[in-house]
Amino acid sequence: MGLPEAAQMDSAKTAITPRPSSGPEYNPVVTLNGWTLPHRMNGGVKEFHLVAEPVERELADGMVAHLWGYNGQSTGPTIEAVEGDRVRIYVTNKLPEATTIHWHGMILPSGMDGVSGLSHPGIPPGKTFIYEFDLVKSGTFMYHPHGDEMVQMAMGMMGMFVVHPKDPSFMPVDRDFLIMLNAFDIDPGTYVPRIMTMTDFNLWTWNSRIFPDIDPLVVNKGDRVRVRVGNLTMTNHPIHMHGYDFKVTCTDGGWVPPEAQWPEVSIDIPVGAMRAYEFTADHLGDWAIHCHKSHHTMNAMGHDVPTFIGVNKKPLTQKIRQFQPEYMPMGTNGMGDMAKMEMPLPDNTIPMMTGWGPYGPIEMGGMFSVVKVRDGIDADDYSDPGWYENPPGEMAYEWTGELPEFASNNSPKTILTPKPTSKG
């Protein structure tokens, strides 16, 4: 019957997938700033068509990267199916070199595992290969090349594969979000990643997108929410969510039994691994969600920036401005002022810290977004509800009255706190 249509996407907006009209019920995942690959049915088999090709990806407003990806995007589209399905995935190679796809974490025949030269020959440029296997377990998985993977993954070739349980009553949620952690090293003013970088990446992204242009996670109060996070960077990422504690319910290996689920407010995602956590959205507000490695919430981060905190650069600035009138001193009081500056930048570059909230600059970038919990959000509505208005008496404020006495200590010795002398 020929190849199924190779759907394309050139927008960086979050695309909401309709709920299934046939087969087992499930709540489709919402890939932040991404989309789900459509399929067709052919003799009881779900058929997908992935195209490996050069792509242009808008990392943020004002910055585009020339990457390699799938079906017009990096990261590639999410593949969704149901436990027990048989899938047939056509992979067409439009790259200048051979490639494969490894189905990371999935149980399948050896010859379908996608390791070039071991599982099968590499897919030559211009050729199409078929991967076909049964989905024997549900969970969250990833896909990426296993041929020249240092280059191809550094160029952005990766995606997520979600297998929903065949029993709709197993681990149901109202909202199901998906984040792929990836990273690039792109010099300011350039477009193509430096593929030989091993540790010093300067752009830390979610689904190849950086704050302030990562979409929020919009949730209705009372929803049961799952967040699935996969990591195909070169380092671990402690993902921290404000305002909630949650339970880790799924790993690469499968679902965590209820008695073994553990509570967290941060969950470390190892390299090449996936973690999913769940919570009930019972606290209204705008809650930050981010990697807790502080440099991963900055954009275009330089690695040889000297520390100037406490240095008076005024005399130096006057001299430099004789030759470069637009020169602006940075870092003498920390880096927070950079979020307010509108200093000239090379083309195709964004500030290290940017993005504004209702009360001023958020002073973040990179791996950062906001969980927006509201009353009255319809089940399939993921549109941004705007900023949360804190009720009276529920926001920090300036104090101008008399200050209470405060203790101070400059000794390195351990000081024991006396036991209370009275109850209450």
Secondary structure as UniProt FT lines:
FT   STRAND          30..31
FT   TURN            32..33
FT   STRAND          40..42
FT   TURN            43..44
FT   STRAND          45..60
FT   TURN            61..62
FT   STRAND          63..70
FT   TURN            71..72
FT   STRAND          78..82
FT   TURN            83..84
FT   STRAND          86..93
FT   STRAND          102..104
FT   HELIX           110..112
FT   TURN            117..119
FT   TURN            125..126
FT   STRAND          128..134
FT   STRAND          139..144
FT   HELIX           149..154
FT   TURN            155..156
FT   STRAND          159..164
FT   TURN            168..169
FT   STRAND          175..184
FT   TURN            188..189
FT   TURN            195..196
FT   STRAND          203..206
FT   STRAND          217..220
FT   TURN            221..222
FT   STRAND          224..231
FT   STRAND          237..241
FT   TURN            242..243
FT   STRAND          246..251
FT   TURN            252..253
FT   STRAND          254..255
FT   HELIX           258..260
FT   STRAND          263..264
FT   STRAND          266..269
FT   TURN            271..272
FT   STRAND          273..280
FT   STRAND          285..291
FT   HELIX           294..297
FT   TURN            309..310
FT   HELIX           314..320
FT   TURN            321..323
FT   TURN            325..326
FT   TURN            332..333
FT   HELIX           336..339
FT   TURN            347..348
FT   STRAND          354..357
FT   TURN            358..359
FT   STRAND          360..364
FT   STRAND          368..374
FT   TURN            379..380
FT   TURN            392..393
//
